[in-house]
Amino acid sequence: MTAIFFDLDGTLTDPKEGITKSIQFALKKMGKKVPDTEELLWCIGPPLRNSFAELLGEESRVEEAISLYRERFSEVGLYENTLYRGITDLLAELKRNNFILYVATSKPHIYATKIIQHFELDQYFEEIFGSEIDGARSDKSELLSYALSKVGCDPRNSYMVGDRKHDAIGAINNNMMPVGVLYGYGSKEELEEAGVHQFAEKTPREILKLVQVSF
């Protein structure tokens, strides 16, 4: 059976409001310059530690920033989130076609699980894989290696669906098939440079055709 691993942010849900507002909250608390929402869209997808290191320009206060971010995100931000239109129908159809579905996100799994349950998507997924609070397995290559070994999937018969280069790189490093979605936050150029050749350009439903015709 074919396994499909889905990224969360920018692929299943649009987390723009919750992530950007929580970053702004943290930066304001630290007395730092607070970028506008649109200036923070690049932060959606990559590991949070990487984003704060770049925003702050220093490593020494990254953990402080993450702590402040989670102060808001854990209570409010994770629910400032919307499902992309058509996601529920896509997942239901994939299940009907006997695909095995998983979530693989750099977001801590304790938050990812709450979000998936909030949107009642847990009925479609066998397991939710995410990073640990301390940052372990936030790298997508490491995360997917761990997930594949845990569930016993053949990587050559497995997909990684995501909107950023980290998803594609993680897939390729684990001999999986990457599928890029362009309705999220990554560009086609970013994904192509990372090795993606298949794209859902406008809607999640396009993913169904891509995974059915590839093998």
N, C-alpha and C positions, 0 to 999 in steps of 0.2 A: 504493500500500500504506500501511496505517496504522502509524505509529510510536508506541511507548509507552516513555516514559522513567520509570524507577523510582528513587525515593529509596532509600537503603540503610538507614540507621539508623531503626528504627521502622516499616519498610515491608517490607523483605526479611528483615532479621535483627533480633533483640532484643539490643542491645549494652549493656544496663543495667549488668552487672557490670564489664565492661572500662572503660567510660567513667567511671562514678562512682568506681571504685577508683583510676583514674589521676588524676582530679581531686583526690581526697583525698590521694593521694601527693604531688602537687605542692604543695598548700596546707600540708601538714604540714612538708615540706622548707623552706617559706618562713616557717614559724613563725606561720602564720595559723590562725584558727579553722577546724576541719574539720567541715562539716555532715554529718548522717547521710545514708545512701544515698537515702532517700525525699525528702529536701530538695533533692537534686540532679537529680531526674528532669527538671526543666524545661531542663536543660542538654543533653538528648539531642535533637538536631535542629538547633538554631541554630548558626551559625559559632562555633567555639571561642573566638576572640578576643572576641566579644561576651559570651560567658558569663563568661570570666575578668575582663573589665572590670567586670562587674556584681558578681561575687563579691568582687573585691579593692577595689572602690570607687575605683580609680585606674588610669590608663592606663600609668603609668611602669613598672610591673612585669609587664605582660601578657606580654611576650615571654619573660621569665624563667619565668613560670608555664607557658607553652606548652612551653618547652624541657624543663622538669621533667616535665610531663605525658607528653611523647613519649618521655622516657627509660624510662618504664614501659610506655606503651602500645605502642610499636614492637616490644617484645620479648615482652610478656605480654598486655597488655590487648586487643589486636586479636583475640586468639583466645578471650577470655572473652566469648563471643558465641554465640547459637543462632539457627538458622533458625526462622522462624515456620512452624507446621504447615501444610502444604498449598502452600507456596511452590513447591517443585520441580514438583509436579503442575500448578500454574497456569502456570508458565513453559513447560513442555512442551506444554501444550494451546494456549497462545497461539502458539507456534512452529508447531504443526500447522495452526493457522488462518491462517498466513501474516502474522502481525503481526511487525514489525521491533522488536526490543527493545534498549534502552540503559539504562545506569545513569547517573543524574545526582545527585551527592551533594556537599555542602559539605565533606566529609572529603577530605583530600589523596588524589589519585588513586593514589599509591604504596601507601597503606594500603588503599584501597578495592579495588584490584586483588588484593592479597594475600588479603583476606577473601573476595572472589568466587571466587578460585581455591581457597581452603581448603575452601569448601563445594561445590566442583565445579559452580558455576553459570556459569562462563565459556562453556560450550558453548551457552548460550541467548542471550548478549548479543553484539551486533555490536561494541560499544565501551563503555568505562567512562570517564565524564567526572567529574572531581573538581577540587578546588582545587589550587593549587600550595602548596608548603611555606611560601612567604612570604605566603600569604593571598590571592594573586591568584585571582579567580573563586570566592571563597567565598560571594559573594552569588548567590543562586539565579537571579535575573533575568539577571545577567551570564553566569553559567554556561550557562544554557539558550540564550541568544542565541548564544554561542560554539558550543555543540554543534549547534544547528540549522544554523548557517552552515557548519560543517565537514562535516556529513553530507548537507546539501542537502534535508532534510525540509521538507514544507509544514507550517508550524505549525498551520494550520487543520485538518489531518488528523493531528494528533499529540496525545497525552495526556501529562500529568505526573501520576504517582501518588505520593502522599506523605501523611505523617501530621501535618505542621505547616503553619502559615500561610505560612512561607517558600516552601514548594513551590507552594502555590496562587497566591501573589502573583507568583512567578516565571513560572508558566504563563500567567496572565492578562496580564502585561506583555509576553509574547511571542505573544499570540493563540492560545495552546494551550488545550485542554480540561483543567481540573483534576479529578482524582478523589481524594477523601479516604478514608483508611483510619482506622477508629476502634479497631482492635486495637493501634495503636501508642501514641504518647505525647502526641498532640494531642487536644484535646476537639472535640466537634461544634460548640460555640459558636465556638471559635477559628477553625475552618475555614470555618464559615458566614459569619462576619464578613469573612473574606478572599475570599469569593466562590464557595465550593464549593457545588454543588447535588447532587452525586452521591457516595454513600458506600458503601464496603464496611464494614458495621457490625461484623461478627463474624469473618469468615474471609476469607482472600485469594481464595478461589474466587469470591466475589461480584464480583470485579473483572472476570471474564470476561463476565458478563452486561452489566455497565455499558458496557464498550467495544464490545460487539457491537450494542447497541441505539441508540447515540447518533448514528450517522451514517446 
